[in-house]
Amino acid sequence: MAIDFNPSRGPTLGVEWEIQLVDAETRHLRQDAREVLAALPSLSEGGDIHKVRHELMESTVEVVTDVCYTVGEAKDDLAATVAALRSAAADRGITLACTGTHPISDWRDAVMAPMQRYADLIEQMQWLARRIQTFGVHVHVGVSDVNRVIPIVNALSAYLPHFLALTASSPFWSGHDTGLASSRAVVFGQLPTAGPPHLLDDWAAFEDYMATLLRAGTIRSIKEVWWDIRPHPNFGTVEIRMFDGIPTLREVGMAAALCQCLVTLFDQQLDRGYTLPRPAAWVVRDNKWRATRHGLDAIVITDDTGNTAPLRDDLYELVRELEPVADRLGCTEELKVASDVLENGASYERQRAIRAEGGTLENVVDAAIVEFAEDRFVTFGEVAHVGN
């Protein structure tokens, strides 16, 4: 089975941001994506890229960028579309937010989007798919040579805990604290073809594996392989899907910067004739779980012999290592937001801080709304001002 890869011109960017539709009064999710999208025909219909579109649940609108070359360009693209979306939603008593799960809404109240492929998914997966009232961010980074794609996917798999811990934002599920930093990672990760990428040797091995899954009837299209990091042949990208729903645009920029910098770094190392690192599959799985459970406080495995290090320390070192790459790509300021998250807390920590000071889960939703609208962190001392 030959799978053509459409190479990109350098480390281009594309970002997909799944946004919650929240009732301005009740603070519960509204299942009204169809109405909101209908009010934005210029963005949701026609053209090669629908800038706003359905996701699995009617509580979600996905905002998608054009092909961008810098993180700043991607942020500007998202901001313009979100402004139009915010106006259309406000006319219907809806406000916007983004966290990996909604703290108080029950997944059993969800309404599926009116699309055949989603109906087919529900028929095939049943309860596993019906639960997926979750929200994430996907970042595409262009790769110029098909022979580099699989080595870059393998190397990126070592950073699953870094991607997840910085953006973990789903400690609550249906009104309860799960004890996890990211319940979304568990809910979505239960799909049979989700989870960490298979670590393969090269593009031919990827083609053979996809052919095997199709022949076995495990998938009907390679689009049904929902790995945390996967090749996207049509776009000519590596797609990083590990991020929880991200509350602020500045954190979305951070995620895009991390991805673009890492892919660029690995591409440069291949230029110099280096062999990229390929962690053991058990290390990748174990580290993903550690970040799912403990977030930034995870102790991650650093090599195949079982040595470990605090993830926070590893993240500080990673940011320093990527600074020269970020400087060349023009995303230094966006990369620095990772240090702000380490200092002020990831979203799951900010949410729990509100509860620890006596706030309600409705206050947590209010905080997410403010963070999204004002592109800033609502921190420990602001609980009383949330929603004002």
C-alpha positions in Angstrom: 0.0 0.0 0.0 1.6 3.2 -1.2 0.7 6.4 0.9 1.8 9.5 -0.8 3.2 12.2 1.5 2.7 15.8 0.3 5.9 17.5 1.5 5.7 20.9 3.1 7.9 23.9 2.4 9.7 24.0 5.7 8.3 23.8 9.2 4.9 25.3 8.4 2.2 25.5 11.1 -1.5 24.6 11.3 -3.4 24.7 14.6 -6.8 23.2 15.5 -8.4 24.6 18.7 -11.5 22.8 20.0 -13.6 25.4 21.8 -16.5 24.9 24.3 -19.9 26.6 23.8 -21.0 27.5 27.4 -24.4 28.9 28.4 -23.8 32.4 29.7 -26.3 31.9 32.6 -26.1 28.3 33.7 -22.4 27.7 32.9 -23.2 24.3 31.4 -22.3 23.3 27.9 -24.7 24.3 25.1 -25.3 21.8 22.3 -25.8 24.5 19.7 -22.8 24.2 17.3 -25.1 23.8 14.3 -26.8 27.2 15.0 -23.5 29.0 15.7 -21.9 27.6 12.5 -24.9 28.6 10.5 -24.4 32.2 11.6 -20.8 32.1 10.2 -21.3 30.8 6.6 -18.2 32.7 5.3 -16.0 30.7 7.8 -17.8 27.4 7.9 -18.7 26.8 4.3 -16.8 26.6 1.0 -13.1 27.0 0.4 -10.4 24.5 1.0 -10.3 25.1 4.8 -13.3 25.6 6.9 -12.1 28.0 9.6 -14.8 27.0 12.0 -16.3 23.5 11.9 -18.1 20.7 13.7 -16.5 18.3 16.0 -18.0 15.1 17.4 -20.2 16.9 19.9 -22.5 19.8 19.3 -21.0 21.5 22.4 -17.8 22.0 20.4 -16.7 24.3 17.6 -13.2 23.7 16.2 -11.3 26.8 15.0 -8.7 26.0 12.3 -5.9 28.1 10.9 -4.7 28.4 7.3 -1.2 27.2 6.6 1.1 29.5 8.6 4.8 30.1 8.7 5.3 31.6 12.2 3.6 31.1 15.5 2.7 34.8 15.5 0.9 34.3 12.2 -1.0 31.3 13.6 -2.1 33.2 16.7 -3.3 36.2 14.6 -5.3 33.8 12.4 -6.9 32.1 15.5 -7.7 35.4 17.1 -9.5 36.8 14.1 -11.7 33.6 13.8 -12.4 33.5 17.5 -13.5 37.2 17.4 -16.1 36.3 14.8 -17.1 33.1 16.7 -17.5 35.1 19.9 -19.9 37.5 18.3 -22.1 34.8 16.8 -22.1 32.9 20.1 -22.9 36.0 22.2 -26.0 36.6 20.1 -27.3 33.3 21.3 -26.5 33.7 25.0 -23.3 31.6 24.6 -19.9 32.3 25.9 -16.6 30.5 25.0 -14.0 28.6 27.0 -11.5 25.8 26.5 -10.4 23.2 29.0 -9.8 19.5 28.3 -13.2 18.6 29.9 -16.0 20.8 31.1 -16.0 20.6 35.0 -19.8 20.3 35.5 -21.5 19.2 32.4 -22.4 15.5 32.1 -21.3 13.6 29.0 -24.6 11.8 28.9 -26.3 15.1 28.0 -24.2 15.5 24.8 -25.7 15.7 21.4 -23.7 14.3 18.4 -22.9 16.5 15.5 -25.0 15.8 12.4 -22.3 14.2 10.3 -22.3 10.7 8.9 -18.7 9.9 9.8 -19.5 10.7 13.4 -22.6 8.5 13.3 -20.4 5.7 11.9 -17.9 6.3 14.8 -20.7 6.0 17.4 -22.0 2.9 15.8 -18.6 1.3 15.8 -17.3 2.4 19.2 -20.5 2.8 21.1 -19.9 3.9 24.8 -16.3 4.7 24.1 -17.2 7.3 21.6 -20.3 8.6 23.3 -18.2 9.7 26.3 -15.9 11.9 24.2 -17.2 15.2 25.4 -13.6 16.4 25.5 -11.6 19.2 24.1 -8.0 19.4 22.7 -5.6 21.3 20.6 -3.8 19.8 17.6 -0.6 21.3 16.1 0.6 20.4 12.6 4.2 21.1 11.7 5.4 20.7 8.1 8.1 18.2 7.1 9.8 18.6 3.7 11.0 15.0 3.2 8.9 11.9 3.6 12.0 9.9 4.8 12.2 12.2 7.8 8.6 11.8 9.0 8.8 8.6 11.0 12.2 9.4 12.7 10.7 12.8 13.8 7.5 11.1 15.1 9.6 8.6 17.0 11.8 11.4 18.5 8.8 13.5 19.4 7.2 10.6 21.3 9.7 11.2 24.1 8.0 14.5 24.7 4.4 13.3 25.3 4.6 14.0 29.0 6.0 17.5 28.4 3.2 18.4 25.9 0.5 17.0 28.2 1.7 18.4 31.6 2.1 21.9 30.3 -1.5 21.9 29.0 -3.3 19.5 31.3 -6.6 21.1 32.0 -9.1 18.3 32.8 -9.0 17.4 36.4 -12.8 17.4 36.7 -15.3 15.0 35.0 -19.0 15.4 35.3 -18.8 17.4 38.6 -16.1 15.2 40.3 -12.4 15.6 40.8 -10.8 12.6 39.1 -7.5 12.9 40.9 -5.8 13.2 37.5 -4.2 16.1 35.8 -5.8 15.1 32.5 -8.9 12.9 32.5 -9.2 13.8 28.7 -6.1 11.7 28.1 -7.8 8.7 29.5 -11.3 9.2 28.0 -10.0 9.8 24.5 -7.1 7.3 24.9 -9.5 4.4 25.3 -10.3 4.4 21.6 -8.7 1.3 20.0 -6.5 3.3 17.6 -5.7 6.1 20.0 -2.7 6.5 22.3 1.1 6.8 21.8 2.3 6.3 18.2 3.7 3.0 17.1 7.5 3.4 16.8 8.3 2.2 13.3 11.5 2.0 11.3 10.6 4.2 8.3 7.8 5.3 5.9 7.6 1.9 4.2 6.9 0.3 7.6 4.2 2.9 8.2 2.6 2.0 4.8 2.8 -1.7 5.7 1.2 -1.2 9.1 -1.6 0.9 7.7 -2.2 -1.7 5.0 -2.4 -4.4 7.8 -4.9 -2.4 9.8 -7.1 -1.9 6.7 -6.9 -5.5 5.7 -7.8 -6.6 9.2 -10.8 -4.3 9.2 -9.5 -2.4 12.3 -9.8 0.9 10.4 -11.6 1.9 7.2 -9.2 4.9 6.5 -5.9 6.0 7.9 -7.7 9.0 9.2 -9.1 6.6 11.9 -5.6 6.3 13.4 -5.8 8.8 16.3 -2.3 8.5 17.7 -1.0 11.2 20.1 1.5 12.1 17.3 0.8 10.9 13.8 1.9 11.6 10.2 -0.7 13.6 8.1 0.2 12.6 4.5 -2.2 15.0 2.8 -1.1 18.0 4.7 2.6 17.0 4.6 2.9 17.4 8.4 3.5 15.7 11.7 0.4 16.3 13.8 0.9 16.6 17.6 -2.4 15.7 19.3 -1.3 15.3 22.9 -2.5 18.7 24.2 -5.5 19.1 26.4 -7.9 21.9 25.7 -5.9 25.1 26.2 -7.6 28.0 27.9 -5.6 31.0 26.6 -4.3 32.0 23.2 -0.9 32.6 24.7 -0.7 29.0 25.8 -1.8 27.9 22.4 1.1 29.9 21.0 3.4 28.1 23.6 2.2 24.7 22.3 2.8 25.7 18.7 6.2 27.1 19.5 7.3 23.9 21.3 6.2 21.8 18.3 7.7 24.0 15.6 11.0 24.2 17.6 11.3 20.5 18.2 10.5 19.5 14.7 13.0 22.1 13.4 15.7 20.9 15.8 15.2 17.3 14.7 15.2 18.3 11.1 18.5 20.1 11.6 20.0 17.1 13.3 19.1 14.9 10.4 20.7 17.5 8.1 23.9 16.9 10.1 23.7 13.2 9.7 22.6 12.4 13.2 20.3 9.5 14.1 17.4 10.7 16.1 16.6 9.2 19.5 13.9 6.5 19.6 12.7 5.8 23.1 11.5 2.4 24.1 7.7 1.9 23.7 7.3 1.0 27.4 9.0 4.3 28.4 6.6 6.3 26.2 3.5 4.6 27.6 4.7 4.9 31.2 5.7 8.6 30.9 2.3 9.5 29.3 0.6 7.9 32.3 2.8 9.7 34.8 1.9 13.1 33.2 -1.8 12.1 33.0 -1.8 11.4 36.7 0.6 13.9 38.1 1.0 16.6 35.5 4.0 18.9 36.1 4.8 17.0 39.3 5.5 13.8 37.4 8.8 12.0 37.8 9.5 10.9 34.2 11.7 8.1 32.9 14.7 9.6 31.1 16.2 6.5 29.4 15.6 2.8 28.6 17.4 1.7 31.8 14.8 3.3 34.1 16.6 6.5 35.3 14.2 9.3 36.2 14.0 13.0 36.7 11.4 15.6 37.8 9.4 16.7 34.7 9.6 20.3 35.9 13.4 20.2 35.7 13.3 18.5 32.3 11.0 21.2 31.0 13.2 24.1 32.2 16.1 22.4 30.4 14.1 21.8 27.3 13.1 25.5 27.1 16.7 26.5 27.4 17.8 24.1 24.7 15.2 25.3 22.3 15.8 29.1 22.8 18.3 29.4 19.9 15.9 27.5 17.6 13.0 29.7 18.8 15.1 32.8 18.1 15.6 31.8 14.5 11.9 30.9 14.0 10.7 34.1 15.7 8.8 32.5 18.5 11.0 33.3 21.5 8.2 35.1 23.4 5.7 32.3 22.8 8.2 29.7 24.0 8.8 31.7 27.2 5.1 31.1 28.1 6.2 27.6 29.2 8.2 29.2 32.0 5.1 31.3 33.0 3.1 28.0 33.2 5.8 26.4 35.3 5.8 29.5 37.6 2.0 30.1 37.8 0.6 26.6 37.3 -0.9 24.7 34.5 -4.6 24.9 34.0 -5.4 21.8 36.1 -3.5 23.5 39.0 -5.2 26.8 38.5 -8.6 25.1 38.5 -7.8 23.1 41.7 -6.5 26.2 43.4 -9.9 27.8 43.0 -11.6 24.8 44.7 -9.0 24.7 47.4 -9.9 28.3 48.4 -13.5 27.5 48.7 -14.7 28.2 45.1 -17.3 26.1 43.4 -17.0 24.3 40.1 -19.1 27.0 38.6 -16.3 29.4 39.7 -13.9 27.1 37.9 -16.0 27.5 34.7 -16.1 31.3 35.2 -12.3 31.3 35.5 -12.0 29.4 32.3 -14.3 31.9 30.5 -12.2 34.8 31.8 -8.9 33.2 30.8 -10.2 32.6 27.3 -11.7 36.1 26.9 -8.8 38.0 28.4 -5.9 35.8 27.4 -4.5 35.7 30.9 -4.2 33.3 33.9 -6.8 33.6 36.6 -4.6 32.7 39.6 -5.1 31.9 43.2 -6.1 35.3 44.6 -8.6 36.1 41.9 -11.4 33.6 42.8 -13.6 36.4 44.3 -13.3 38.4 41.1 -14.1 35.6 38.6 -16.9 36.6 36.3 -16.7 40.3 37.3 
